[in-house]
Every structure is written in C-alpha cells, then in structure tokens.
Amino acid sequence: MSTLTVSEKPNLLSNNSLSFDERALQLKSKEKAEMDAIKREKQSPFSRWTQFNNEHTKELMMLAIKHPKAHAILYFLVDQMDNYNACICSTAVMQEVLGVSRQTISKNIKVLKDLGFLVTLKSGNANVYTINDKVYWKSWGNNRQYSKFPANVVLAMSEQDEDYKINFADLKAEKIKTVSLKEKES
C-alpha cells in the first residue's frame, strides 16, 4: 500500500505527492462522480429491484416448505437490505412486522444462518444482517459485494423511549460520508 503525501507544493520526484489544491480537486471530482452515480441509480427503473440467482431456486423452495417463517424473515430482510446486502434490524421489529414471537425469530434466523442465506454480525447490541449475495443482490450484477457497509436501519416506534417518540412522517434522510478499508495489494 503506497502512501499519498499532500503538502503545499507537490514533490515532483514522487508519483504519490499532491498539492493541497490538487488533492481538493481530486476529492471534489470523486464526490461529484459519486453523486452522479447516485442520481443515475435513483432515476433507474430498476432502483427498487432485487436480483435473484436462479441457481438457488430449489433451496428457496425447500426453505418455503420446511421453514415458512424463516422464508418470511428472509424476504423481509431482502426487502429492507440496502445495495450492499446489509440491514440493521432488531428482533422486536421483525416480531411486529411478522406477528411472531421472539423465539420464533431467533430459531428461524439460526435456520437461515445454518443454510447459508445470511450472516449476522454484531454492532454493539444491534444485529447487522448480511444477505448472501450469491442468492440476492440489489446493486448492478457487476457491482455485487458481500457485506460492505453502510446498512439500512429499520426501527419500530414500540422500541423507542416515550421521551423520544416522534412521528415517522417528520423523519428526514441525511447522507453521511462513510469510510471503507482498502484491500491489500498483492
């Protein structure tokens, strides 16, 4: 991994040296490209589509027959996942949406993990569910990634403290910048 040096004046002998102005232009250009990509994706007629790999039809049929509640949980998570196949959601939310007990959710999440449909990661006390991108994905086919974050967060009013309950209609989305780790160069 090479190190980028940013200073008042670039070192002309180094390929990894930029001036502050050059780096600012580079970052501005990257941000514009990201915003253009987001705009294109929002305008796409496929922005709310989920893609599915037909190679797993038999496994999903067996899941629906043998574990219908696990199948419903999987569909709920697939519907809520973001373009990186991730969703943060509490057991209480799934209980409310699906009308089942906490034990039913826990038992069927284990079934989904054991069958390889999802992985559960921890973020403090929250569960981050990542759906197997070999089965479902929401991004372009050539942009499938497994468990890259940020994630969609699904909340239920019943889980909130009385002092902090607000009308969901008053919520506004806010874009935040994310940081991801670079892959090691080989």
TIBANU-920139 format. One line per field, with one value per residue: chain; residue in one letter; residue number from 0; x, y, z of N, C-alpha, C in turn. Coordinates in steps of 0.05 Angstrom, whole numbers. Atoms other than C-alpha are relative to their C-alpha. Last residue first. Example, Ala and Ser with C-alpha at 12.3 -4.5 7.8 and 13.67 -1.06 7.14 Angstrom:
residues 2
chain = c(A; A)
resn = c(S; A)
resi = c(1; 0)
n_px = c(-16; 18)
n_py = c(-24; -24)
n_pz = c(-1; 0)
ca_px = c(273; 246)
ca_py = c(-21; -90)
ca_pz = c(143; 156)
c_px = c(-15; 18)
c_py = c(22; 24)
c_pz = c(14; 0)
***
This chain:
residues 186
chain = c(A; A; A; A; A; A; A; A; A; A; A; A; A; A; A; A; A; A; A; A; A; A; A; A; A; A; A; A; A; A; A; A; A; A; A; A; A; A; A; A; A; A; A; A; A; A; A; A; A; A; A; A; A; A; A; A; A; A; A; A; A; A; A; A; A; A; A; A; A; A; A; A; A; A; A; A; A; A; A; A; A; A; A; A; A; A; A; A; A; A; A; A; A; A; A; A; A; A; A; A; A; A; A; A; A; A; A; A; A; A; A; A; A; A; A; A; A; A; A; A; A; A; A; A; A; A; A; A; A; A; A; A; A; A; A; A; A; A; A; A; A; A; A; A; A; A; A; A; A; A; A; A; A; A; A; A; A; A; A; A; A; A; A; A; A; A; A; A; A; A; A; A; A; A; A; A; A; A; A; A; A; A; A; A; A; A)
resn = c(S; E; K; E; K; L; S; V; T; K; I; K; E; A; K; L; D; A; F; N; I; K; Y; D; E; D; Q; E; S; M; A; L; V; V; N; A; P; F; K; S; Y; Q; R; N; N; G; W; S; K; W; Y; V; K; D; N; I; T; Y; V; N; A; N; G; S; K; L; T; V; L; F; G; L; D; K; L; V; K; I; N; K; S; I; T; Q; R; S; V; G; L; V; E; Q; M; V; A; T; S; C; I; C; A; N; Y; N; D; M; Q; D; V; L; F; Y; L; I; A; H; A; K; P; H; K; I; A; L; M; M; L; E; K; T; H; E; N; N; F; Q; T; W; R; S; F; P; S; Q; K; E; R; K; I; A; D; M; E; A; K; E; K; S; K; L; Q; L; A; R; E; D; F; S; L; S; N; N; S; L; L; N; P; K; E; S; V; T; L; T; S; M)
resi = c(185; 184; 183; 182; 181; 180; 179; 178; 177; 176; 175; 174; 173; 172; 171; 170; 169; 168; 167; 166; 165; 164; 163; 162; 161; 160; 159; 158; 157; 156; 155; 154; 153; 152; 151; 150; 149; 148; 147; 146; 145; 144; 143; 142; 141; 140; 139; 138; 137; 136; 135; 134; 133; 132; 131; 130; 129; 128; 127; 126; 125; 124; 123; 122; 121; 120; 119; 118; 117; 116; 115; 114; 113; 112; 111; 110; 109; 108; 107; 106; 105; 104; 103; 102; 101; 100; 99; 98; 97; 96; 95; 94; 93; 92; 91; 90; 89; 88; 87; 86; 85; 84; 83; 82; 81; 80; 79; 78; 77; 76; 75; 74; 73; 72; 71; 70; 69; 68; 67; 66; 65; 64; 63; 62; 61; 60; 59; 58; 57; 56; 55; 54; 53; 52; 51; 50; 49; 48; 47; 46; 45; 44; 43; 42; 41; 40; 39; 38; 37; 36; 35; 34; 33; 32; 31; 30; 29; 28; 27; 26; 25; 24; 23; 22; 21; 20; 19; 18; 17; 16; 15; 14; 13; 12; 11; 10; 9; 8; 7; 6; 5; 4; 3; 2; 1; 0)
n_px = c(-16; -11; -29; -9; -10; -28; -4; -28; -9; -23; -25; -22; -24; -25; -12; -28; -19; 2; -18; 16; 7; 17; -11; -10; 22; 9; -11; -26; 4; 7; 28; 8; 29; 8; 25; 24; 21; 19; -14; -3; 11; -20; 8; -8; -29; -12; -4; -17; 16; -15; 14; 29; 1; 2; -19; 12; -10; 5; -3; -7; 16; 22; 11; -9; 8; -23; 6; -20; -9; 14; -17; 3; -9; -30; -11; 4; -20; -25; -1; -3; -27; -20; 3; -12; -29; -14; -10; 20; 8; 7; 23; 23; 9; 12; 26; 19; 3; 28; -1; 23; -1; 11; -23; -15; -9; -29; -11; 14; -7; -27; 0; 12; -19; -21; 12; 3; -27; -5; 14; -3; -9; 16; 28; 3; -2; 25; 21; -4; 7; 29; 8; -13; 17; -14; 0; -7; -19; 0; 13; -11; -6; 26; 3; 16; 27; 13; 7; 22; 24; 8; 11; 27; 18; 5; 19; 26; 10; 7; 24; 22; 3; 13; 27; 15; 4; 20; 26; 4; 18; -1; 20; 26; 17; -14; 1; -27; -5; -11; 4; -14; 13; -9; 3; 10; -17; 17)
n_py = c(25; 4; 2; 28; 9; 8; 29; 7; 25; 12; -3; 14; -17; 15; -8; 9; -22; -19; 9; 8; -21; 9; -4; -27; -19; -11; -26; 3; 13; -20; 2; -6; 2; 5; -12; 17; -3; -17; -26; -12; 14; 0; 15; -15; -1; 26; 11; -17; -22; -25; -25; 6; 21; -13; 13; 21; -1; 23; -8; 21; 3; 18; -6; -28; -17; -13; -20; -1; -25; -23; -17; 6; 28; 0; -15; 17; 21; -13; -1; 27; 10; -16; 8; 26; -4; -4; 25; 10; 27; 1; -17; 10; 23; -9; -12; 23; 14; 2; 1; -12; -1; 24; 16; 10; -21; -3; -22; -24; -7; -11; -26; -19; -6; -17; -27; -11; -8; -25; -24; -22; 10; 23; -8; -17; 17; 15; -18; -5; 25; 4; 6; 25; 24; 20; 27; 21; 18; 28; 15; -8; 25; 14; 26; -4; -8; 23; 19; -12; 2; 28; 6; -12; 16; 26; -6; -4; 26; 16; -12; 8; 29; 5; -10; 20; 23; -7; -2; -25; -20; -26; 0; 3; 21; 25; 8; 9; 28; 4; -26; -22; -25; -24; -25; -23; -24; -23)
n_pz = c(0; 26; 2; 1; 26; 1; 3; 5; -12; 14; -15; 11; 1; 6; 25; 4; -4; 23; 21; 23; 19; 21; 26; 3; 3; -26; -7; -13; -26; -20; -7; -27; -2; -27; -6; 1; -20; -14; -1; -27; -24; -21; -24; -24; 0; -1; 27; 17; 10; -2; 5; 3; 21; 26; 18; 17; 27; 17; 28; 19; 25; -6; -27; -2; -23; -12; -19; -21; -12; 12; 16; 29; 5; -1; 24; 24; -1; 8; 29; 11; -7; 16; 28; 3; 0; -25; -12; -19; 8; 28; 7; -14; 15; 26; -6; -2; -25; -8; -29; -14; -29; -11; -9; 24; 18; 3; -15; 7; 28; 0; -14; 18; 22; -11; -3; 27; 8; -15; 12; -20; -27; -9; -2; -23; -24; -1; -10; -29; -15; 0; -28; -9; 3; 15; -11; 19; -12; 7; -21; -26; -15; -5; 13; 24; -9; -12; 22; 16; -17; 0; 26; 1; -18; 13; 22; -12; -9; 24; 11; -18; 2; 25; -2; -16; 17; 20; -13; -15; 12; -14; -21; 12; -11; 4; 29; 6; 4; 27; 14; -12; 8; -15; 15; -16; 2; 0)
ca_px = c(-16; -48; -88; -160; -174; -217; -281; -301; -371; -397; -466; -529; -588; -658; -714; -761; -824; -870; -845; -878; -833; -821; -762; -789; -830; -767; -765; -775; -850; -835; -800; -734; -702; -630; -605; -532; -467; -428; -398; -424; -415; -407; -444; -424; -424; -496; -518; -538; -597; -569; -598; -571; -495; -500; -515; -556; -520; -557; -527; -552; -550; -523; -456; -450; -455; -454; -507; -494; -548; -575; -522; -568; -543; -551; -623; -640; -609; -651; -710; -698; -686; -748; -792; -764; -780; -852; -888; -931; -886; -878; -881; -835; -787; -783; -773; -716; -679; -658; -593; -594; -539; -538; -493; -547; -590; -629; -702; -736; -683; -692; -768; -759; -711; -758; -816; -772; -752; -827; -841; -787; -796; -837; -810; -739; -746; -770; -712; -661; -691; -690; -616; -586; -639; -596; -641; -639; -677; -710; -724; -674; -692; -728; -663; -670; -646; -586; -567; -571; -529; -477; -476; -466; -408; -376; -384; -351; -293; -283; -285; -234; -186; -196; -180; -120; -94; -105; -69; -11; -1; 53; 47; 84; 145; 201; 157; 145; 80; 77; 34; 32; -6; 33; -2; 24; 31; 0)
ca_py = c(-166; -101; -105; -82; -11; -1; 37; 105; 131; 201; 217; 230; 253; 225; 264; 238; 280; 229; 178; 219; 222; 180; 206; 216; 152; 112; 77; 3; 9; 61; 7; 19; -10; 13; 7; -10; 27; -21; -75; -145; -182; -141; -146; -90; -129; -150; -79; -69; -102; -171; -240; -312; -307; -241; -279; -230; -191; -179; -129; -143; -87; -91; -62; -75; -150; -190; -240; -278; -297; -349; -401; -457; -453; -377; -381; -435; -393; -334; -382; -401; -328; -302; -358; -346; -272; -289; -279; -224; -214; -138; -133; -192; -169; -101; -132; -176; -112; -91; -69; -87; -107; -131; -74; -41; -36; -91; -80; -124; -177; -175; -184; -239; -276; -269; -297; -357; -369; -369; -419; -468; -536; -515; -444; -467; -525; -476; -430; -486; -508; -437; -426; -430; -379; -322; -266; -192; -143; -85; -18; 21; -18; 39; 78; 151; 136; 98; 155; 205; 160; 153; 228; 239; 190; 223; 292; 266; 238; 303; 343; 296; 303; 378; 383; 338; 383; 445; 415; 396; 324; 271; 197; 197; 226; 265; 326; 332; 371; 441; 459; 386; 322; 257; 194; 130; 66; 0)
ca_pz = c(-75; -53; 10; 2; 23; 84; 78; 104; 100; 88; 114; 74; 115; 109; 143; 196; 208; 176; 227; 282; 342; 404; 443; 513; 507; 496; 428; 417; 402; 348; 308; 272; 209; 195; 124; 123; 109; 96; 54; 69; 4; -59; -124; -172; -238; -227; -211; -139; -104; -90; -75; -77; -86; -48; 16; 58; 112; 176; 225; 295; 345; 417; 398; 323; 317; 252; 229; 165; 116; 68; 86; 108; 180; 180; 154; 205; 261; 240; 244; 317; 338; 302; 330; 400; 395; 378; 312; 281; 220; 224; 299; 314; 260; 292; 361; 335; 317; 248; 216; 142; 93; 21; -1; -43; 20; 54; 74; 22; 29; 105; 100; 48; 93; 152; 110; 89; 161; 178; 122; 146; 112; 51; 40; 55; 6; -48; -31; -37; -104; -132; -113; -183; -204; -176; -154; -166; -123; -157; -126; -168; -232; -268; -259; -239; -168; -196; -243; -185; -140; -196; -207; -132; -131; -192; -160; -96; -135; -173; -108; -76; -135; -137; -63; -73; -129; -86; -26; -71; -90; -78; -94; -160; -125; -159; -169; -94; -91; -61; -1; 20; 9; 11; -11; 20; -21; 0)
c_px = c(25; 17; 8; 30; 8; 8; 29; 2; 29; 8; 22; 25; 23; 23; 26; 10; 29; 19; -1; 19; -17; -7; -17; 9; 9; -22; -10; 11; 26; -2; -5; -30; -7; -31; -7; -25; -23; 1; -20; 18; 7; -13; 23; -8; 10; 31; 15; 2; 17; -17; 20; -15; -29; 2; -3; 21; -10; 11; -3; 1; 10; -18; -21; -11; 12; -10; 26; -9; 21; 9; -14; 16; -2; 10; 30; 12; -2; 22; 23; 3; 5; 27; 20; -2; 14; 30; 15; 8; -20; -11; -9; -25; -24; -11; -14; -28; -20; -1; -29; 4; -25; 0; -9; 25; 15; 6; 30; 12; -14; 9; 27; -2; -11; 20; 21; -12; -1; 29; 5; -13; 0; 7; -18; -29; -3; 0; -27; -21; 4; -7; -31; -9; 13; -17; 14; 3; 6; 20; -1; -13; 10; 5; -27; -5; -19; -29; -15; -9; -24; -25; -9; -14; -29; -18; -7; -21; -28; -12; -10; -27; -24; -6; -16; -29; -16; -6; -22; -27; 1; -18; 0; -23; -27; -17; 13; 0; 29; 6; 9; -5; 14; -13; 9; -1; -14; 18)
c_py = c(3; -26; -5; 0; -29; -8; -6; -30; -4; -25; -14; 5; -18; 20; -16; 9; -7; 23; 18; -8; -12; 24; -9; 6; 28; 20; 8; 26; -4; -14; 21; -4; 3; 1; -8; 16; -19; 28; 19; 24; 16; -13; 0; -14; 16; 0; -27; -13; 19; 22; 23; 26; -7; -20; 12; -10; -24; 5; -25; 12; -23; -5; -21; 10; 27; 17; 11; 22; -4; 27; 23; 19; -8; -28; 1; 13; -19; -20; 16; 1; -28; -12; 15; -10; -27; 4; 7; -27; -12; -28; -4; 15; -13; -23; 10; 11; -23; -16; 0; -3; 15; 0; -25; -15; -12; 22; 5; 25; 26; 7; 13; 28; 21; 7; 19; 28; 13; 10; 26; 25; 21; -8; -23; 8; 17; -18; -14; 18; 4; -24; -3; -8; -26; -26; -19; -26; -22; -15; -30; -15; 6; -25; -13; -27; 3; 6; -24; -19; 11; -4; -29; -5; 11; -18; -27; 5; 3; -27; -16; 11; -9; -29; -5; 9; -21; -24; 5; 0; 25; 20; 26; 2; -1; -24; -27; -11; -6; -30; -2; 26; 22; 24; 22; 25; 23; 25)
c_pz = c(-16; 0; -29; -2; 2; -28; -2; -3; -7; 15; -15; 18; -9; -1; -3; -27; -4; 3; -24; -22; -22; -17; -23; -29; -5; -5; 28; 11; 15; 28; 22; 4; 29; 2; 29; 4; -5; -10; 12; 0; 25; 24; 19; 26; 24; 1; 2; -27; -18; -13; -1; -9; -6; -23; -28; -20; -16; -27; -17; -28; -17; -25; 6; 27; -3; 23; 12; 19; 21; 11; -14; -18; -29; -7; 1; -24; -24; 0; -11; -31; -13; 4; -18; -29; -4; -4; 25; 12; 19; -7; -29; -8; 13; -15; -25; 4; -2; 26; 9; 30; 11; 31; 14; 7; -23; -20; -5; 13; -8; -28; -1; 12; -19; -21; 12; 1; -28; -6; 15; -11; 21; 28; 10; 4; 26; 25; 1; 12; 30; 17; 3; 28; 8; -1; -18; 15; -20; 17; -5; 23; 29; 17; 6; -15; -24; 8; 12; -22; -16; 16; -1; -27; -1; 17; -14; -21; 12; 8; -24; -11; 16; -4; -26; 3; 15; -18; -21; 13; 17; -15; 16; 20; -15; 10; -5; -28; -5; -4; -29; -16; 15; -12; 18; -18; 16; 0)
***
